[in-house]
């Protein structure tokens, strides 16, 4: 069983896993919808070829066995190709760099989910926490200035530091990932620590971005106290 970092409580981890289950369920529903559209398009294309062949046969008063066989094979080939392509969309590192600020949190979470199987079991809790905190950060990014310093720092963390850390780990041969190095820790342990730090950094960024709203609420409360409580 994966070890929970000391800084993360069991309640938060359980909540993170529940939220992840909901996200994965929605993602799978979208994948099945994509596959359904792909199969429907393939079936219509195949049916169109067969109908065109039938119409041609009726217009010409019949066709040869070879032409009939070629029509059948063409329809089967078109169905096979269109039922496979285009493949279900996947998020790549390049997509993180090109994503708008509004899309960045969601794209980062999808990319990290795609890498989950390549990560050690001990990293599961940290990955779940990153997902939860990205959801918390997403609405704040929607109103953030793309050209501001805060946006630059968010992009650097999500589109550079996080992918670089994960991909550096996945390039290490599987047999060496659990081997303790000169520093007394294994690559797997270093990855878990790094992901925990990134989760904390995302939370800190979210708190910084919301500080303006918190200050505004405090100002509004003081104004109301002076205006109404003071008058009473």
C-alpha positions as CSV (number, residue, x, y, z in Angstrom):
1,X,0.0,0.0,0.0
2,X,1.3,3.5,-0.9
3,X,2.7,5.5,2.0
4,X,1.0,8.8,2.7
5,X,3.3,11.8,3.1
6,X,3.4,13.2,6.6
7,X,2.1,16.6,5.4
8,X,-1.1,15.1,3.9
9,X,-3.8,13.8,6.2
10,X,-5.7,10.6,5.5
11,X,-9.0,12.5,5.2
12,X,-7.6,14.8,2.4
13,X,-6.2,11.7,0.6
14,X,-9.5,9.9,0.7
15,X,-11.3,13.0,-0.6
16,X,-8.7,13.3,-3.4
17,X,-9.3,9.7,-4.4
18,X,-13.0,10.2,-4.5
19,X,-12.6,13.3,-6.7
20,X,-10.2,11.4,-8.9
21,X,-12.7,8.6,-9.4
22,X,-15.3,11.1,-10.5
23,X,-12.8,12.7,-12.9
24,X,-11.8,9.4,-14.4
25,X,-15.5,8.4,-14.8
26,X,-16.2,11.5,-16.7
27,X,-13.0,11.0,-18.8
28,X,-14.1,7.5,-19.7
29,X,-17.5,8.7,-20.6
30,X,-15.9,11.2,-23.0
31,X,-13.7,8.4,-24.5
32,X,-16.7,6.2,-25.1
33,X,-18.6,9.1,-26.8
34,X,-15.5,9.6,-29.0
35,X,-15.4,5.9,-29.9
36,X,-19.2,5.9,-30.6
37,X,-18.9,8.9,-33.0
38,X,-15.9,7.1,-34.7
39,X,-17.9,3.9,-35.2
40,X,-20.9,5.7,-36.5
41,X,-18.8,7.6,-39.0
42,X,-17.2,4.3,-40.1
43,X,-20.5,2.5,-40.5
44,X,-22.0,5.4,-42.6
45,X,-18.9,5.4,-44.9
46,X,-19.1,1.7,-45.4
47,X,-22.9,1.8,-46.0
48,X,-22.3,4.6,-48.5
49,X,-19.8,2.5,-50.5
50,X,-22.2,-0.5,-50.6
51,X,-25.2,1.6,-51.6
52,X,-23.1,3.3,-54.4
53,X,-22.0,-0.2,-55.6
54,X,-25.6,-1.4,-55.6
55,X,-26.8,1.7,-57.5
56,X,-24.0,1.2,-60.0
57,X,-24.9,-2.5,-60.5
58,X,-28.6,-1.6,-61.1
59,X,-27.7,1.1,-63.5
60,X,-25.3,-1.1,-65.5
61,X,-27.5,-4.1,-65.4
62,X,-25.1,-6.1,-63.2
63,X,-21.4,-6.1,-62.5
64,X,-18.7,-8.8,-62.4
65,X,-17.8,-10.9,-59.4
66,X,-14.5,-9.1,-59.3
67,X,-16.1,-5.7,-59.0
68,X,-18.5,-7.0,-56.3
69,X,-15.6,-8.4,-54.3
70,X,-13.5,-5.2,-54.7
71,X,-16.5,-3.2,-53.5
72,X,-17.0,-5.4,-50.5
73,X,-13.2,-5.3,-49.6
74,X,-13.2,-1.5,-50.1
75,X,-16.1,-1.1,-47.7
76,X,-14.5,-3.4,-45.1
77,X,-11.2,-1.5,-45.4
78,X,-12.8,1.9,-45.0
79,X,-14.8,0.7,-42.0
80,X,-11.6,-0.7,-40.3
81,X,-9.6,2.5,-40.8
82,X,-12.3,4.9,-39.7
83,X,-13.2,2.8,-36.7
84,X,-9.6,3.1,-35.5
85,X,-8.6,6.6,-36.6
86,X,-8.5,9.3,-35.4
87,X,-7.4,7.8,-32.1
88,X,-8.8,9.1,-28.8
89,X,-7.2,12.4,-27.9
90,X,-4.3,12.4,-25.5
91,X,-2.5,15.2,-23.9
92,X,1.3,15.6,-24.6
93,X,3.9,17.9,-23.1
94,X,3.8,20.1,-26.2
95,X,0.1,20.7,-25.5
96,X,0.9,22.0,-22.1
97,X,3.3,24.6,-23.6
98,X,0.7,25.7,-26.1
99,X,-2.4,25.6,-23.9
100,X,-4.1,28.8,-22.9
101,X,-4.0,29.7,-19.2
102,X,-7.6,28.8,-18.9
103,X,-6.9,25.3,-20.2
104,X,-3.6,24.8,-18.5
105,X,-4.8,23.2,-15.2
106,X,-7.1,20.7,-16.9
107,X,-4.5,19.8,-19.6
108,X,-1.8,19.3,-16.9
109,X,-4.1,17.0,-14.9
110,X,-5.0,14.9,-18.1
111,X,-1.3,14.6,-18.9
112,X,-0.4,13.5,-15.4
113,X,-3.2,10.9,-15.5
114,X,-1.7,9.5,-18.7
115,X,1.6,9.0,-16.9
116,X,0.1,7.4,-13.8
117,X,0.9,3.8,-14.8
118,X,4.5,4.7,-15.3
119,X,4.9,6.1,-11.7
120,X,5.6,4.1,-8.5
121,X,2.7,3.1,-6.2
122,X,4.1,5.4,-3.5
123,X,3.4,8.4,-5.8
124,X,-0.4,7.8,-6.0
125,X,-1.3,10.0,-3.1
126,X,0.9,12.9,-4.3
127,X,-0.6,12.6,-7.8
128,X,-4.1,12.7,-6.4
129,X,-3.3,15.8,-4.4
130,X,-1.9,17.5,-7.4
131,X,-5.2,16.8,-9.2
132,X,-7.3,18.2,-6.4
133,X,-5.2,21.4,-6.2
134,X,-5.2,21.8,-10.0
135,X,-9.0,21.8,-9.8
136,X,-8.9,24.4,-7.1
137,X,-6.4,26.5,-9.2
138,X,-8.4,26.3,-12.5
139,X,-11.0,29.0,-11.9
140,X,-8.4,31.4,-10.6
141,X,-6.3,30.9,-13.8
142,X,-9.4,31.8,-15.9
143,X,-9.3,35.4,-14.6
144,X,-5.5,35.8,-14.5
145,X,-3.6,38.1,-16.8
146,X,-1.8,35.9,-19.4
147,X,1.2,38.3,-19.5
148,X,1.6,38.9,-15.8
149,X,4.4,37.5,-13.6
150,X,1.9,35.2,-11.7
151,X,0.9,33.5,-15.0
152,X,4.6,33.1,-15.9
153,X,5.3,31.3,-12.6
154,X,2.3,29.1,-13.0
155,X,3.3,28.1,-16.5
156,X,6.9,27.4,-15.4
157,X,5.7,25.1,-12.6
158,X,3.0,23.2,-14.6
159,X,4.4,23.2,-18.1
160,X,8.1,22.8,-17.3
161,X,9.1,21.7,-13.8
162,X,6.4,19.0,-13.4
163,X,6.8,17.4,-16.9
164,X,10.6,17.5,-16.6
165,X,10.5,15.7,-13.3
166,X,8.1,13.0,-14.4
167,X,9.8,12.4,-17.7
168,X,13.3,12.3,-16.1
169,X,12.0,9.5,-13.9
170,X,10.4,7.5,-16.7
171,X,13.7,7.6,-18.6
172,X,15.4,5.7,-15.8
173,X,15.5,1.9,-16.4
174,X,12.8,0.2,-14.3
175,X,15.4,-2.0,-12.6
176,X,17.2,1.1,-11.2
177,X,14.2,3.1,-10.0
178,X,14.1,1.5,-6.6
179,X,17.9,1.4,-6.1
180,X,19.3,3.7,-3.4
181,X,21.8,6.1,-4.8
182,X,24.7,8.0,-3.3
183,X,22.4,10.5,-1.6
184,X,20.7,7.7,0.3
185,X,17.4,7.8,-1.6
186,X,16.1,6.0,-4.6
187,X,14.8,7.7,-7.8
188,X,11.2,6.6,-6.8
189,X,11.6,8.3,-3.4
190,X,13.0,11.4,-5.0
191,X,10.0,11.5,-7.4
192,X,7.5,11.2,-4.6
193,X,9.2,14.0,-2.6
194,X,9.3,16.2,-5.7
195,X,5.6,15.6,-6.5
196,X,4.6,16.4,-2.9
197,X,6.6,19.7,-3.2
198,X,4.8,20.6,-6.4
199,X,1.4,19.8,-4.8
200,X,2.4,22.2,-2.0
201,X,3.6,24.8,-4.5
202,X,0.3,24.7,-6.4
203,X,-1.6,25.2,-3.2
204,X,0.6,28.1,-2.2
205,X,0.0,29.7,-5.7
206,X,-3.7,29.3,-5.2
207,X,-3.5,31.0,-1.9
208,X,-1.5,33.8,-3.3
209,X,-3.9,34.3,-6.2
210,X,-6.9,34.3,-3.8
211,X,-5.3,36.7,-1.4
212,X,-6.6,39.7,-3.3
213,X,-10.2,38.3,-2.9
214,X,-9.5,37.6,0.8
215,X,-8.3,41.2,1.3
216,X,-11.3,42.5,-0.6
217,X,-13.7,40.5,1.7
218,X,-11.9,41.7,4.8
219,X,-12.2,45.3,3.6
220,X,-15.9,44.8,2.8
221,X,-16.4,43.4,6.3
222,X,-14.7,46.3,8.0
223,X,-16.7,48.7,5.9
224,X,-20.0,47.1,6.9
225,X,-19.0,47.0,10.6
226,X,-18.2,50.7,10.5
227,X,-21.3,51.7,8.6
228,X,-23.9,49.6,10.4
229,X,-22.5,48.2,13.6
230,X,-20.9,51.5,14.4
231,X,-24.2,53.4,13.7
232,X,-26.2,51.1,16.0
